[in-house]
Amino acid sequence: MTDKSTVYIHPTANVANVTSIGKGTKIWINVQIRENASIGDNCILSKDVYVDHGVSIGHRCKIQNSVSVYNGVTLGDDVFVGPNVTFTNDRVPRAFNPDWKITPTRIETGASIGANSTIVCGVTIGEYAMVAAGCVVTRDVPPYTLVMGNPARPVGKIDKMGNRIAE
């Protein structure tokens, strides 16, 4: 469980009792964290973030305002998620389908996702990859790759710090 003395939870946040929140994590205004979610050490969950049940978030992640992290999404360590990023978890969404299945999505260590991007379920964004703002990611992103556009396409290789490198 969570040692509440080592985390900051804003009074307006709604955090389920059955969660695991790592030391040094800060949970800000209007955040909702559902049951059985796991959040690592030293994370920042900014205003209006929603973390669905069963979600796993690694250590030192920064999730900006108005992001919903749905069941089936896993964030590795040191992941940055920009404001208003959208994750999906149903490949064929229908309101009338009672048998829908979650399609897992994985964001690997050190990856960054730019503001207003959409991550379609079933993809893996590789280690230290970078998704530019406004992308629609429909396929896996290789490690150390910068993608841009709709649909997102590789435009170059980057180093661990996000700088473009010669190919």
C-alpha positions, -999 to 999 in steps of 0.1 A, spaced: 0 0 0 9 36 2 28 54 30 8 87 29 35 105 48 59 103 18 35 114 -10 16 146 -16 -21 142 -25 -40 174 -31 -73 176 -11 -94 175 -43 -78 143 -56 -98 111 -54 -75 82 -47 -89 47 -42 -78 29 -10 -64 -1 -28 -36 16 -47 2 16 -45 18 50 -47 56 54 -45 75 77 -22 80 113 -33 51 112 -58 29 143 -61 -8 140 -70 -23 174 -79 -58 190 -83 -87 168 -94 -67 137 -101 -85 104 -99 -67 72 -93 -87 40 -94 -83 7 -75 -53 -15 -80 -33 11 -99 4 12 -92 24 44 -94 62 45 -88 84 68 -68 89 105 -75 61 108 -102 41 139 -109 4 136 -119 -8 171 -129 -42 186 -128 -72 165 -140 -52 133 -146 -73 101 -146 -56 67 -138 -78 37 -145 -79 5 -124 -50 -18 -129 -27 7 -146 10 5 -140 31 37 -140 69 34 -134 92 56 -114 99 93 -121 71 97 -147 56 131 -154 20 131 -166 7 166 -176 -28 181 -173 -59 163 -186 -44 129 -195 -64 97 -191 -44 66 -186 -68 37 -192 -67 1 -182 -43 -18 -204 -17 11 -206 16 5 -190 42 33 -186 78 24 -179 102 45 -158 110 81 -167 81 85 -192 69 120 -200 32 124 -212 23 159 -224 -10 177 -217 -41 163 -233 -26 131 -246 -52 105 -253 -47 67 -248 -72 42 -261 -77 6 -250 -104 -8 -273 -94 -16 -309 -130 -18 -321 -151 4 -299 -188 -1 -298 -211 11 -270 -233 -19 -275 -205 -46 -274 -207 -63 -239 -177 -86 -248 -151 -60 -257 -115 -68 -249 -87 -45 -237 -58 -42 -261 -26 -35 -242 -3 -5 -249 33 -2 -236 53 30 -233 89 20 -226 115 36 -203 124 72 -211 98 77 -239 82 112 -243 48 118 -258 40 154 -270 9 174 -262 -24 165 -278 -11 132 -293 -34 101 -296 -19 67 -289 -40 40 -305 -41 8 -284 -19 -21 -292 13 -2 -299 46 -1 -281 66 31 -279 102 21 -275 129 33 -251 137 70 -253 115 74 -284 99 108 -289 64 114 -302 60 150 -315 30 171 -304 -3 163 -322 7 129 -335 -16 100 -340 4 69 -332 -10 38 -350 21 16 -351 50 7 -329 77 33 -325 112 19 -324 136 29 -296 154 62 -300 132 73 -328 114 107 -334 80 104 -350 57 131 -363 24 135 -381 -9 118 -386 -4 89 -388 29 92 -370 60 84 -391 97 82 -382 116 113 -392 149 106 -375 170 90 -348 176 107 -314 199 101 -285 188 95 -249 184 133 -243 161 137 -273 186 154 -296 185 144 -333 216 124 -344 231 119 -379 220 86 -395 
